[in-house]
Amino acid sequence: MRPVTDPRAMQAPTGTHEHGALRRADLDPDPIEQFRRWLADADSAGIPLANAIALATADAEGAPSVRHVLLRGVEPHGFVFYTNHASRKGHELAVNPGAAFTVLWRELDRQVGVRGRVTQVPASISDDYFATRPREAQVGAWASHQSEPLADRRELERRLAEATERFDGVDVPRPPFLGGYHPVSRAGRVLAGPAFPAARSVPIHA
């Protein structure tokens, strides 16, 4: 068996699954509802981190960057994810609110891409979300400064110890530098079927 680094292996057929072709008639007229259904299917199928999305942002000059984050909400008006406002993606969204994300459920031969303008969610919604997080994650949020280099691991451990002591015996409030973002879908694309042939891609607009 050739290693994946062998170009010949990269070009090999990916195989197929027993999933039918995607037809527009099978899709819900509401693209958000359709996403909900496919996300539920992925979760029921036991796909790990079915809510993981590859989020692409760009700086003021248009230079792109991409990373995986977890989708934390699928609302009637769009999607929600949370991050540190001081992170690279936070800085980029502040100067260039256009973004896009894609999610791949390979086991189901399904993929969805969404692009649109991103806005911050109200602080009250971010507060409600933060309150649902495990206490260890809440304390860790105060210690973690995303996208900032660390001198060494001991620096992170020191920050965590300080945050643990600071909030000992009290509720942990949401850090002001952490909050939610709401991509308002302007256009998207769903793909389904073996190997995602282009003929089975169906544009969606919210």
C-alpha positions in Angstrom: 0.0 0.0 0.0 1.5 3.4 -1.0 1.8 6.1 1.7 -0.5 9.1 1.4 2.6 11.2 0.6 3.0 9.3 -2.7 1.3 11.5 -5.4 0.1 8.3 -7.0 -1.8 7.4 -3.8 -3.3 10.9 -3.6 -4.8 10.5 -7.1 -6.2 7.0 -6.4 -10.0 6.6 -6.3 -11.5 7.4 -2.9 -14.1 4.7 -3.1 -17.9 5.1 -2.8 -20.5 4.7 -0.1 -24.1 3.5 -0.4 -25.6 7.0 -0.4 -27.9 8.2 -3.1 -27.5 11.2 -5.3 -28.5 14.6 -4.0 -31.6 16.0 -5.5 -33.0 19.5 -5.0 -36.4 18.0 -4.3 -34.9 16.2 -1.2 -33.7 19.5 0.4 -35.7 21.6 2.8 -36.5 25.0 1.3 -35.0 26.5 4.5 -31.2 26.0 4.2 -30.7 26.4 8.0 -33.2 23.6 8.7 -31.5 21.5 6.1 -28.2 22.0 7.9 -29.8 21.1 11.2 -31.0 17.8 9.7 -27.7 16.9 8.3 -25.9 17.8 11.5 -28.4 15.6 13.4 -27.7 12.8 10.9 -23.9 13.1 11.5 -24.4 13.1 15.2 -26.6 10.0 15.0 -24.0 8.3 12.8 -21.5 8.7 15.6 -19.2 11.0 13.6 -16.6 12.5 16.1 -16.9 16.3 16.5 -19.8 16.5 13.9 -20.0 20.2 14.7 -16.3 20.9 13.8 -16.0 23.5 11.0 -13.0 24.8 9.0 -13.4 28.6 9.5 -11.6 30.9 7.0 -11.0 34.6 7.7 -8.8 37.2 6.1 -6.9 40.3 7.3 -7.3 43.9 6.0 -5.2 43.1 3.0 -7.2 40.0 2.1 -4.5 37.5 3.2 -6.5 34.4 4.3 -6.1 32.1 7.3 -8.1 29.0 8.3 -8.5 26.9 11.4 -11.0 24.4 12.9 -13.5 25.6 15.5 -16.6 24.1 17.0 -20.0 25.3 15.9 -22.0 26.1 19.1 -25.3 27.1 17.7 -27.5 26.7 14.6 -30.2 29.4 15.0 -33.0 30.4 12.6 -30.9 33.5 11.6 -27.7 31.6 11.2 -24.8 30.0 13.0 -22.8 30.8 16.2 -19.2 30.0 17.2 -17.1 31.4 20.1 -13.6 32.6 20.3 -11.2 35.0 22.0 -11.6 38.5 20.5 -7.8 39.0 20.8 -7.0 35.9 18.8 -5.9 36.0 15.2 -9.3 35.3 13.9 -10.8 37.8 16.3 -8.5 40.5 15.0 -9.2 39.6 11.4 -12.9 39.6 11.9 -12.7 43.1 13.5 -11.1 44.6 10.3 -12.7 42.3 7.7 -16.0 40.7 8.8 -16.3 38.6 5.7 -15.7 34.9 6.4 -16.6 31.4 5.2 -16.7 27.9 6.7 -17.1 24.4 5.5 -18.0 21.2 7.4 -17.3 17.7 6.1 -19.1 14.6 7.1 -17.1 12.1 5.0 -18.8 9.1 6.4 -22.1 10.3 4.9 -20.6 11.7 1.7 -21.9 15.2 2.7 -20.3 18.6 2.8 -21.7 22.1 3.4 -20.0 25.4 2.8 -21.3 28.8 4.0 -20.0 32.3 3.4 -21.3 35.7 4.7 -20.7 38.6 7.0 -19.9 37.9 10.6 -21.1 40.0 13.6 -20.7 39.6 17.3 -23.6 38.1 19.3 -25.0 40.1 22.2 -23.0 39.9 25.4 -26.0 38.3 27.2 -25.9 35.3 24.7 -22.2 34.9 25.2 -22.8 35.0 29.0 -25.5 32.3 28.8 -23.1 30.1 26.7 -20.2 30.6 29.0 -22.3 29.6 32.0 -22.9 26.1 30.4 -19.1 25.4 30.1 -17.4 23.1 32.7 -15.7 25.0 35.5 -12.3 23.8 34.3 -12.9 25.3 30.9 -14.2 28.6 32.4 -11.1 29.0 34.5 -8.9 27.9 31.5 -10.5 30.7 29.4 -9.0 33.3 31.7 -5.6 31.7 31.5 -5.5 31.2 27.7 -4.5 34.1 25.6 -5.1 32.7 22.1 -2.5 33.5 19.3 0.0 35.0 21.8 3.3 33.1 22.2 4.3 31.6 25.5 7.7 31.8 27.0 7.3 28.2 28.1 4.7 25.8 29.5 5.3 27.1 33.0 3.9 30.5 32.0 0.6 28.8 31.1 0.6 26.8 34.3 1.2 30.0 36.3 -1.7 31.8 34.6 -4.0 28.8 35.3 -3.0 28.7 38.9 -3.6 32.4 39.3 -7.1 32.1 37.7 -7.9 29.1 39.9 -7.0 31.0 43.0 -8.8 34.2 41.8 -12.1 32.4 41.4 -11.9 29.9 44.2 -15.3 29.4 45.8 -17.1 31.8 43.4 -18.8 31.6 40.0 -16.4 32.2 37.1 -17.6 35.2 35.0 -17.1 35.3 31.2 -13.8 37.0 30.3 -14.5 40.2 28.4 -12.2 39.1 25.6 -14.2 36.0 24.9 -17.5 36.0 23.0 -19.7 34.7 20.2 -19.8 35.4 16.5 -22.7 35.0 14.2 -22.0 34.3 10.5 -25.0 35.6 8.6 -25.2 33.2 5.6 -25.4 35.1 2.3 -24.7 32.0 0.2 -23.7 28.5 0.6 -23.3 25.1 -1.1 -24.3 21.6 -0.2 -22.6 18.6 -1.8 -23.5 14.9 -1.4 -22.9 11.6 -3.0 -19.8 9.5 -3.6 -16.7 11.7 -4.1 -18.8 14.8 -4.2 -19.2 15.1 -8.0 -19.9 18.6 -9.1 -23.1 17.6 -10.7 -24.5 16.9 -7.3 -23.7 20.3 -5.8 -26.7 22.4 -5.0 -26.4 26.2 -4.2 -28.3 27.5 -1.2 -29.1 31.0 -0.2 -30.3 32.1 3.2 
